[in-house]
Structure formats: structure tokens, C-alpha cells
Amino acid sequence: MLKSQDVRRFQERLKTERDAIESRIATNKHGIQETVQDDSGVGDSGDESNLLYEREAEIDENARDQKELAQVNRALDRIEQGTYGLSEVSGKPIPIERLEAVPYATTLVDERPPEAE
């Protein structure tokens, strides 16, 4: 079981991560909007391809950030509920080393699905 000081430390780390992700999402959203606006004056097909590639990359990055933000918010909710650091599968404590690596982890390493994280 995690000590209360560890939980507070993870809570602060998760809040910092949440703020950083939200900032990236806002910046990326602005970049996507600019790319769409710039699209109206495209000169040739090469320029158009570059703009489409940039837009797709920004959209993919935004999707990853949205997923990570949901995981961070879920971890913060679990802290409030008193279940942070416990596996959602087995209820066993998640090792602090795993939480240091992935602070929003919800399972033990051997319990997670192969495609997760």
C-alpha cells in the first residue's frame, strides 16, 4: 500500500502532467485551425500534400494527448476515491516502481492487455 506522502507526490505529478497535456492540446488545436486556414491558398499538389501530412500528424498527436489526459484524470479520480495504486483487475498493490514509470497505471504489468500502454 502506498504511503500518504507518496500519494500526494503522485497527485502533484499527475496534476502537472494534466496541465502540460491540456496546454499541448490547446496549442495543437490552434495549429490545426491555422493549417485549415492556410489550406485555402495552397499553391501546388506538393504543398497540399505537406499540409495534409502536417494536419494528420497534428490530429494523431491530439488523439494521443486526449487519451493520455483521460488516463491522468482517471488516476486523479482514483486518488480521490482512495483506490489509486491498486490494480483494477486483482486489487493488488501496483509496485511504486511501475507508478514511477507510468503514474496513471491501473494494473500490474502482467495483468495489462498486450496492446495497452
Steps between C-alpha positions, in 0.01 A plus 500: 500500500624849417585743776296820509809705414551284189138551398536878541820494293328304222199730519723805444682324217173404335364855531818633340467245219133591455585868468776427246272277293218755505747765385620276214141431397419872492816578302437212261138605451620846404753346259234283337276803453788693341577208269137490388501876437832478310349225284295752304806650330686181408724548196564152363435136577831468689399783731160341544657164586723664759205678659297180510792312657545773763129503577487121538805503728343772716171310517682177598698683769179657629333158520795361700488800731124462551548132590782580743297784654211259564741257669649776716155626600397144581806462725415828676144372552640178646707704745183677614322165535788345694564228241813645338787254487275194508452281196156527343530133404621328816485771767867435577733794563677629190874520571622854554762445227221446248318811618824697473526389136127529419323702770158431349551121494188310605632144490805295581737447207395136455129592509494762226380411152781465244392810304470722808741782582 
